[in-house]
Amino acid sequence: MKILSQLSIFLINEPGRLATLTHALAKAKINISALTLMDSTEHGVLRLVVDDPARASALLGRLGFQVSTTEVVSVEMPNRPGALAGLASMLAEHHINVDYAYVTSGAPGGRTLCILKVPYLHKAMDVLRKGLGLKEEKTEKTQKA
């Protein structure tokens, strides 16, 4: 479980914008570990967790994409029915709202990554760590220091 930087990119709804963005990341050898794309009539919001958010943000900014960064909690969990319900219940019991969540696809019986946007990151981490019986891990920022 870690606190990660998530990129939110505003995409105009026109063919090729997602392809341009993903090709640029691939060419720069920046890996996408999780994503979600939501649309509206005029634009979409692409949320990405990548292995180098600072470099990805700078690259996408140079290409004219509007990028913002948000801290999120990532939790590895089993890929089985009820896994997300368990996480959501732990947070609800401690009155922690989930603003949004998305998960990566995982192999049946394997593991998947859950990305949670919550208002109280460290409190949510403590609740989930205790509920899942995990030891404390370093955050992304601590590992880079």
N, C-alpha and C positions, 0 to 999 in steps of 0.2 A: 504494500500500500504506500502510495507516494502522493505528494502534492506536485502537480505538473503545470506547465504553462500551456494553455490552449490558445490557438489562434482562431479568431473569428474573421472571416473574409466576406465582404459584401460583393456578390456577383450579379451583374446585370443579366437578366434572362434573355440570352441570345446564344445561338449555337456556337460552340467552340471555346467558351470562357473556361469551363471546367477542364477541358482538354489542354488548353494553354497553361493553366495553373499547374496541373498534375505533371505535364511534360517538363515544365521548368524545375519542379522539385526533383523529378527523376534524374534530369540531366545534372543537377547539383548533388546528386546522391544523398538526398534528404528523404528518409523513410517516413511514411505515414503509418502510425500504429493504430489510430482510431479516427473515424470521421462520421459526421452526420451533415446532411444538407436539407435545409427547409426552404420552401419557396413561398413567394407571394406573387401577385400579378406582375410586378415590375422588377423584382430582384430576388435573389436567394441569399441565405446566410449559410456559409460553409464553415463548420467548426472542425478543426483538425488538431490532433495531438501528433507531433512529429519528434524525431530524435534530436533536432537542433532548432528549437523555436526562434532563437535570435537570428540565426542565419536565414531561416525560412522567411521570417518577417521582413528582413532587409531586402531579400531577393524579390519577394512579392511586391513590396513597396516600390522598388525600382521599376517593376513591370506595370505599375499604375493601379495595383489592387489596393483597396482600402482595408487595412488590417488592424485589428485590436487584439490585445492579449489579456487573458483572464486566468486566474489560478483555479484549478479544479482538483478534485481527489480522484485518483485512479485506484481501483481495487481489483485484484485478480480473484476470480470466483469460478466455481465449477459451472460447466455448461450443462445445466439440468433445470427442469421445471422447478420453480420456487426459489431459486438462488437470489434473484433480484428482490423478490418479495421479502426474503429474510433480511437483506440489507436495508430495504425501505422501512421495515418494521422496527429494526434497531434504532434507526434515526428518528422515527415517529415517536417511539417511547420516550425519547429525550427532547421532544419538541423541536427537532431540527427539520426544517422544510427542505425539500429537494426542488430547486428551481427548474432543473432539467437533468436528464440522464440519457446516456446512450451506451450501447455495448458493442464490442467487436464480435464478429462471428467466430465460433470456435468449433473444433471437431467434436462430434458427438462423444460424450463421456470425457472430453478434455476440459481445458480451461478457457476462459474468456476474460476480457478486460472490460470493466465497467467504469465509465467516466461520470462523475457526479459533480454538478455545480450546486454548492450549498453556501448559505450565508456565513456559516461559522466553520471554516476549514479545519482548524485544529481541534475544536470540540468534536466535530464529526469524525475525525481521524481517531481520537481517543475512544469514542463510543464504539466505532467499528473494530478497532484493534482489540478492545476488551471483549466485545461480543464474538469475535472470530478467534479469540485466543492467540493473537499474534504478538510478536515482540516488536518494539519500536524500530523503525527503519529511518535512514537519513532521507531528508527531502532532496529534491532536485537541486535546490539552492545550496544546501549543505555539501552535497557531493562535489559541486563545482568550486567551492571555496578552497 
